[in-house]
Amino acid sequence: MRISVIHGPNLNLLGVREPEIYGRVTLEEIDARIGELARELGLEVETCQHNSEGEIIDAIQRAGVQADGIAINPAGYTHTSVAIHDALKAVAIPAIEVHLSNILAREDWRQRSMTAPGCVGVIGGLGADSYLLAIRGLRALIEGVGA
Protein backbone atom coordinates (compact mmCIF):
# COMPACT_ATOMS: atom_id res chain seq x y z
CA MET A 1 0.00 0.00 0.00
CA ARG A 2 1.37 3.39 -1.02
CA ILE A 3 0.43 6.79 0.42
CA SER A 4 1.43 10.14 -1.07
CA VAL A 5 1.90 12.99 1.41
CA ILE A 6 1.73 16.42 -0.21
CA HIS A 7 2.82 19.47 1.79
CA GLY A 8 1.74 22.87 0.47
CA PRO A 9 3.26 26.34 0.39
CA ASN A 10 5.45 27.69 3.17
CA LEU A 11 5.49 24.39 5.06
CA ASN A 12 9.21 24.22 4.27
CA LEU A 13 9.49 27.06 6.82
CA LEU A 14 8.03 25.06 9.71
CA GLY A 15 9.98 25.44 12.92
CA VAL A 16 10.68 29.12 12.30
CA ARG A 17 7.40 30.38 10.80
CA GLU A 18 4.92 31.54 13.44
CA PRO A 19 5.84 28.87 16.00
CA GLU A 20 3.03 30.09 18.28
CA ILE A 21 0.60 28.76 15.63
CA TYR A 22 2.47 25.96 13.86
CA GLY A 23 4.85 24.79 16.60
CA ARG A 24 8.59 24.31 16.47
CA VAL A 25 8.65 20.99 14.63
CA THR A 26 10.30 21.17 11.20
CA LEU A 27 9.00 19.65 7.99
CA GLU A 28 11.95 17.24 8.04
CA GLU A 29 10.90 16.08 11.52
CA ILE A 30 7.31 15.61 10.37
CA ASP A 31 8.50 13.58 7.37
CA ALA A 32 10.68 11.46 9.68
CA ARG A 33 7.69 10.74 11.94
CA ILE A 34 5.61 9.84 8.89
CA GLY A 35 8.39 7.50 7.73
CA GLU A 36 8.56 5.80 11.13
CA LEU A 37 4.79 5.25 11.17
CA ALA A 38 4.85 3.96 7.61
CA ARG A 39 7.46 1.35 8.51
CA GLU A 40 5.44 0.35 11.58
CA LEU A 41 2.28 -0.06 9.48
CA GLY A 42 4.02 -1.70 6.51
CA LEU A 43 3.24 1.18 4.16
CA GLU A 44 5.21 2.83 1.41
CA VAL A 45 5.05 6.62 1.78
CA GLU A 46 6.31 9.32 -0.53
CA THR A 47 6.44 12.91 0.72
CA CYS A 48 6.85 16.13 -1.24
CA GLN A 49 6.52 19.86 -0.61
CA HIS A 50 5.57 22.47 -3.19
CA ASN A 51 5.09 26.20 -2.98
CA SER A 52 3.24 26.51 -6.28
CA GLU A 53 -0.30 25.47 -7.04
CA GLY A 54 0.58 23.82 -10.35
CA GLU A 55 3.22 21.59 -8.74
CA ILE A 56 0.69 20.50 -6.10
CA ILE A 57 -1.79 19.61 -8.85
CA ASP A 58 0.93 17.65 -10.68
CA ALA A 59 1.71 15.76 -7.44
CA ILE A 60 -1.99 14.92 -6.97
CA GLN A 61 -2.25 13.65 -10.54
CA ARG A 62 0.91 11.52 -10.13
CA ALA A 63 -0.46 10.10 -6.88
CA GLY A 64 -3.67 9.21 -8.72
CA VAL A 65 -1.73 6.62 -10.76
CA GLN A 66 1.07 5.72 -8.34
CA ALA A 67 -0.54 5.65 -4.88
CA ASP A 68 -3.53 4.25 -3.03
CA GLY A 69 -4.26 7.41 -1.02
CA ILE A 70 -3.24 11.02 -0.43
CA ALA A 71 -2.65 13.01 2.75
CA ILE A 72 -2.53 16.67 1.73
CA ASN A 73 -1.93 19.90 3.57
CA PRO A 74 -2.84 22.51 0.96
CA ALA A 75 -1.80 25.24 3.45
CA GLY A 76 -2.78 28.68 2.13
CA TYR A 77 -4.34 27.13 -0.99
CA THR A 78 -6.94 25.50 1.26
CA HIS A 79 -8.96 28.68 1.17
CA THR A 80 -8.51 29.67 -2.47
CA SER A 81 -7.85 26.78 -4.84
CA VAL A 82 -10.66 25.43 -6.93
CA ALA A 83 -7.95 23.84 -9.10
CA ILE A 84 -6.58 21.72 -6.23
CA HIS A 85 -10.16 20.78 -5.30
CA ASP A 86 -10.79 19.68 -8.89
CA ALA A 87 -7.56 17.65 -9.01
CA LEU A 88 -8.51 15.83 -5.79
CA LYS A 89 -11.94 15.04 -7.25
CA ALA A 90 -10.38 13.86 -10.53
CA VAL A 91 -8.22 11.11 -9.04
CA ALA A 92 -9.82 7.83 -8.07
CA ILE A 93 -8.12 7.47 -4.68
CA PRO A 94 -9.12 8.79 -1.24
CA ALA A 95 -7.53 11.94 0.13
CA ILE A 96 -7.51 13.35 3.65
CA GLU A 97 -6.90 17.06 4.19
CA VAL A 98 -4.44 17.81 6.99
CA HIS A 99 -3.83 20.97 9.00
CA LEU A 100 -1.39 21.57 11.83
CA SER A 101 -3.59 24.25 13.36
CA ASN A 102 -7.35 24.26 13.89
CA ILE A 103 -8.46 26.38 10.95
CA LEU A 104 -11.95 26.71 12.48
CA ALA A 105 -10.46 28.61 15.42
CA ARG A 106 -8.53 31.05 13.24
CA GLU A 107 -9.39 34.10 11.13
CA ASP A 108 -12.80 34.09 9.46
CA TRP A 109 -11.32 33.71 5.98
CA ARG A 110 -9.33 30.62 7.07
CA GLN A 111 -12.44 28.85 8.30
CA ARG A 112 -13.60 27.88 4.80
CA SER A 113 -11.83 25.15 2.89
CA MET A 114 -12.19 25.08 -0.88
CA THR A 115 -10.25 21.81 -1.01
CA ALA A 116 -11.95 19.76 1.74
CA PRO A 117 -14.97 18.80 -0.42
CA GLY A 118 -12.49 16.94 -2.65
CA CYS A 119 -11.40 14.82 0.32
CA VAL A 120 -12.98 12.02 2.34
CA GLY A 121 -12.07 13.76 5.59
CA VAL A 122 -10.20 16.54 7.35
CA ILE A 123 -7.88 16.27 10.34
CA GLY A 124 -6.50 19.40 11.97
CA GLY A 125 -5.47 21.18 15.09
CA LEU A 126 -3.22 18.44 16.42
CA GLY A 127 0.12 19.62 15.10
CA ALA A 128 2.30 16.98 13.46
CA ASP A 129 0.02 14.26 14.83
CA SER A 130 -2.62 15.41 12.33
CA TYR A 131 -0.48 13.84 9.59
CA LEU A 132 -0.05 10.59 11.51
CA LEU A 133 -3.77 10.28 12.08
CA ALA A 134 -4.39 10.90 8.38
CA ILE A 135 -1.97 8.09 7.47
CA ARG A 136 -3.76 5.71 9.85
CA GLY A 137 -7.13 6.82 8.50
CA LEU A 138 -6.11 6.27 4.89
CA ARG A 139 -4.77 2.81 5.69
CA ALA A 140 -8.12 1.87 7.29
CA LEU A 141 -10.10 3.30 4.36
CA ILE A 142 -7.98 1.55 1.76
CA GLU A 143 -8.19 -1.75 3.61
CA GLY A 144 -11.95 -1.32 3.83
CA VAL A 145 -12.14 -1.12 7.61
CA GLY A 146 -12.63 2.66 7.81
CA ALA A 147 -15.68 4.83 7.39
Secondary structure, DSSP 8 states (H G I E B T S, - for coil): -EEEEEE-TTGGGTTTS-HHHH-S--HHHHHHHHHHHHHHHT-EEEEEE-SSHHHHHHHHHHHHHH-SEEEEE-GGGGGT-HHHHHHHHHSSS-EEEEESS-GGGS-GGGG--SSGGGSSEEEESSTTHHHHHHHHHHHHHHHT---
